Amino acid sequence: MADKPLLAAGLDAGSVFTRCVVCLVEGDRLRLLGYGQTPSQGWNRSRLADHNAVSEAMRGAIQEAERLGGVSIGAAVLGIGGGTVSGHNSRGVYEFGYQREITSADLKRAIERAARVVLPNDRMILHVLPQDFAVDGTPGHRNPCGIMGAKLEAFVHLVMVSFQEHQELVGAANRAHIVVEDTLFEPLAAAYAAVLPRDRREGVTVLDIGAHSTEMAVYYGEAVIHSASLPVCGDHFTWDVARGLRISCEEAQAVIQQYGCALLDLTAPNSVVVLPGTPERGPRERARRDLNLILEARAKELFDWVQRELVRMSMDQSLMGVVLSGGAARLAGLCDLAEQLLGCQARNGLPIGIKDWPQELNTPAWTTAAGLAMYAARRKLRGGPERGGNGFFRALWG
């Protein structure tokens, strides 16, 4: 009897589109089998408002991926983000009392102590991300197993979210007949798909810009040192254009997609935008610079927020790159403006490392879903993440 194929699926329940990616694990490689996308319903500014509508969107994307791949998906890794996400660095100390060789069990105990923090109401720890260790006061050890010491300190980054919203999203997936193998912070998923280890070592920020929420994760020395949710998202661009040009939000989205650019300097002086009209007035023309002036102002505000977070972590002068993912990252000129304002290289985060990945999916809108599937494969091959007593302890190395 042939071995049952090992499938890895990722489910990205966005507020505009819900996307599913399913891959076949072939040794240490992944091959795309199927993918699906459906319009999302049931969200209100990144918060789940209608559980049944969210479940239906999930089921639609899953069924499309199943049909295309000729497989049945019973479980997936689910992406999570939104305005309730926050990050916190913590330290845990484990003292032995005498000199001895440090073991992997000691690392686990030190990490567990670093994760013992007092949480506000309705908060849970989504991820415990080890950074490094100190042995007898000497820092900088990535993996101190085998070193002699009497005291071990663990430095970790905690990603925290709303417990209620996390459970509601998992419940919506369950109602779509999907077992949630794990939940993963969306910028981390994007990093799995689009950021190489050498980039993480040198210092990179992954910025996942969605319609209703924007989240960031900062890597340095291969470890996550900061995470946050930012108050500027794709919908702000749409609302600004709709108000500024006196058109509907639906029309504003189409205008941005066709004519928009986040950098005014890239706009030709005599270029125009054709705006939808009414039966009485017909189509109208506006200077394209009027549109892009609005977009540039909002994009500058977004990167100002990013800069503030980097300053808080003393990374504003050390960052080597910014990777943009999410549907709103497709706005032309956004990478150019990021380079100007943040003083480092910027690029769109595109999925890499999945065989048979089609050209039409080679866009930052699909990066998170691809990364969720890649993490699902890694999780299966390594036997899953360790979990502590509360069920929410996830240690992600690399």
N, C-alpha and C positions, 0 to 999 in steps of 0.2 A: 504494500500500500504506500502510495506517495505521501511524503510529509505534507501536512497542512500548510499552505502558504502563510507567511508571517506578514500581516498587514499593519500599517501605521497610518492613523487618520488624525487630522487636525481640523478643528471646527472653530471658525472665527465669526462670532455672532456680533457683527457690527450694527450700528444704528441705522445705516442706509442699505448696506448689502450684507447678507450672511453667506459666507464662503466655506466650502469644505474641500479638503484635499486628502486623497487616499493614495498611499504608496505601497509598493511591495519591497520588503527587505530582502536583498540578495547579497548575502554575506555581509560585507561592511559597506555596501552601497545601497542607494535607494533608487527605485524606478517608479515614475508616476504611472498610476493605473487610471485614475479618474478624478474629476473635479466638478464642483457644482456651485452655482451662485443663484441666489434668489433675493428679490427686494425685501428688506427688513420691515417689519411692522411691530408695534407694541412698545416702542422706546420713546422716552420723553427726556431730551437733553441728557443722554447717556445713562438714564435710570430706567430700569425695567418697569413698564406701566401695565402691560397686558401680557400675562404669562402665556395664554393660549396662542396669541398672535406670534410671540417670539418662538414658541415651540413649532408652530406651523412653518415659519421661515426656516428654522433649523432642519425640519424634516424635508422640506423642499430641496434645500441644498444637498442634503445627504442622499436623497433619492436620485438626484441628477448625477452625483458622483458615482453612486452604485451602478446606475444604468450605463454610464460611459465606461466604467471599469469592469463591468461584468462580475462584480463581487457584492457581498453583503457585509455592511459595516455594523458591528455590534457595539463598538466602543471607540472613543476618541479622546484626545487631549483638547481641553476647552480653553480658549483665550479669555483673559479678564483684564479690564482696565477701568476707566471712568474716573470721575472726580473724587472718589473716596480713597484713592491710592495715595499712600505716603511712605517715605523711607526713613530709616533710622539706623545709625551705626551703633553697635553695642560691643561690649567686652566681657568675657567670662574668664575666671581664674580657677584653675584646678591644681591644688598643691598636694604633692605626694608625701612630703615630710622627709624624704631621703633621696639620694641620687640613684636613679635607675634608668633603664632604657625605656623610651617613650613608645607606646603602642598605638594602634589605630583606635582601640577602645578609649584611650586617654583623650585622643582628639575629639571623639564623639562626646565624652563627658564635658570637655571644655566648651564645645560648641553649644551643648544643651544649656550650660550655665549662662552663656552669652545670650541665649534666647529667652531667659527668664526675666521678662520685663513686665511691668504693670501696664495693662492695656486699658484704655478708656472703654466705656460701654459700646457695644456693637462693633468692636474691632477684633480682628483676628490676624495672626501671622500667616501670610501666604507663602513666603519663602524665607529661609535662613540661608544666606549666601556667604560662605566662608571667604575671608580675604587673606589673612595670613596668621601666623602664630609667633609668640615670643617664648623663648626657653630661658628660664632663669634671668629674665629681664632683657635678653638679647632678641630684638625683633627681626622680622624679615624672613622667617622660615615659612615656605609654602607648604611643605610636608615634612614635619620634623620626626617622623617615625624612625626609630633606630638611634636617635640622638640621646645622650645621657643628660638627665636633668632632674630637678626636684620640684619645679613649678612650671606649669604650662598655662599660657594666656592665649585665648582665642579672640580674634577680631572678626566680627561678622557684620553684614548688612541685612537688616530686616525689612522686607516689603510687607506692608500691612494694608488691609482693605476692610470694607464693611462686611461683617459676618452675614447680615441679613441679605445684602445684595449678592454675595457669593453663593449663598444657599439657594436664593431664588433663581439664579442663572443655572446652577447645577440641576435644580428641579425642573426647569424648562427643558433642559437637554434630556433628562430622564423621561419626561412626557413625550419627547420626540423619539422614544425607544432607543436611546443611546446611553450606555454606561460611561460615565465620566472617569477616565483612568487617572486624570490629574488636571489641575488648573494651572495655567502659566501666565505670568504677567506679560502683556503683549509686546513691549519693547524687548524683553528677553527672547521671545519667540522670533522677533524680527532679527535680532542679533544672531540667533542660531542659523538663520537662512542666509544672511548677507554680510556678516562680519567675520573676518579671518582672525585666528589667534594672535598673529603679529600685530594686527590693528588694535586689539584689546590691550595688548601689552603696552603699546605706545601711548594710549589714551584716546578714547573715542566716545562720543555721545550718540546714542540711538534715539531719534525723535520720531515717535509714531503719531502722525497727525491725522486724526479721524474727523468725521463730520461733527460729532458731538463732544469729543474729548481729545486731548493731546497728553501723552505721557512720555517721559524720558527716562533713560537709564545711562549712567556714566560708568564706563570701564576704565581702569588704569591698572597696569601690572597684571592683566588677565582677570582681575576681580571687579565686581560691581562695588563702587564706592558711594553711589548716590542714585536715588530714584525719586520721582515726583510726578504729580499731575499738574498741568499748566492750565490757566483760565482762558486760553485763546485756542480756538479750534476752527475747523473748516467752515462751519455754519456762520461764524463771524464774518468771514470774507463774503459769503453769499448775502447776508443781511445788509452789510455795508453797501454792496453794489446795488442791491434792490432799492435801498433808500436813496442812494446818491444819484442813480439814473432813473428813478421813479418807474420801476418795472417790478413784476412779481418775483418771488424767490425762485420759482421754477424757471422763469426767463433769465434771471440772473445767473443761475447755474449753467445754462446753455451758453450765455454770453462769455462767462469766465472760461469755459472749456474751449471755446472757439477763438477768443481774442485776448484772453487775460495773460498778464505777465507781472511778476512781483517786483521787477526792477524797471523803473521808469526810463533809465538810460538806454534800455534796449528797444524802446518804442520809437518808431519813425515819427517825425514831427507832423507830417501831413496824413498819417494813417487815420482811418475812421472806423467806427463800429456801427453796424446796422442793427438798430433796436427794434424789437417787435412793436407793432402799432395796434391800433384799434380800428374797427370798421369805419369810424368817422375820420380818423387822422391818417391811417396807413403807417408803414414803417418810418422810423426816424433815424437820423444819423447823429452821432456824437463823436467828438475827437477821441481817438483811442487812448490818448494820454490822460483823459479824464477818468477812464476806467482804471488804468494802471496806476494812477496816482492814489486811488482808493485802495487798491490791492497792496501797493508798496507800504502805505501807512500801517495797515493791519499786519503785514508780514514783519515790519520793523518792531511792532509791539510784541509779536510772538518771540522774536529772537532777543528782544530785551529781557523777556522773562527767562529765556534760556541762559543768558549772560548772568542774570542775578543768581540763578542756581549754581552756576559754575564758580562765581565769586565766593559764594558761601562755602564751597568745597576747596577753595584756593586752586581751582583748575583752569581759571580763565587765561593763564599764561602757559599752561602745560598741554592743552588739548591739541592733538594732532589732526583730528578729523571729526566730521559730523555726518551721520548717515540718516537720511530722511526716508521714512516708510509711511504707509497709510494712503488712503485714497486722495486726501488733500495735498499730499506731497507731489502730485503730478503737475501742480501749477508751474508753468514756465517761469524761469528766472529765480525760483526760490533758492536753488543751490548757489547761484551767483551772489544773491543778497546775503545768504548765510556766510559765505566766505568773506565778504566785505565786513560784516558786523562782528563776526566771531574770530576772525583772524586765523582761520585754519582751512584746510581742504574740506569741501562738502560734496556729497554725491547722493544720488538716489540709491536706496538699498534694494537691490534686485536679488531674487532667489538664485543661489548657486549650489551645485552639488547634487541635484536631482536629475537623473537620467530621463530623457524623453520629455523634458519640461518644454511646453510649446511657446512659441514666440508671442502669442497673444496674451499669455499670462506673465510675460517678462515686464512687470510693472510693479511699483511699490504698493499698489493696492492688494496684491496677492502675497506679499512677503510674509506677513504674519501667519497666514494660513499655512504656507509652506514650512515656516519655522516650527509651527505646532506639530506638523506631521513628522518633521525631522527629530524633534524632541521626543515624540511618541516612539519612534524607532530606537532612539538612544536608550530610552527608559526600558523598553522591552529587552534589548540586548544586554543591559546591565542589571536586569532584575528589578527595576523600579527604585525610586528614591526611598531613603530611610524615613520613617515616620516616628515621631515621639508619642508620648502618651496622649496628647490632646488631638492627635490625628492631623495636625496641620504643619508639622515640621518637615520642611523640604530642604535638603542640602544639595545645592547645585554647584558642582565644581566645573570651572571652565565655562 
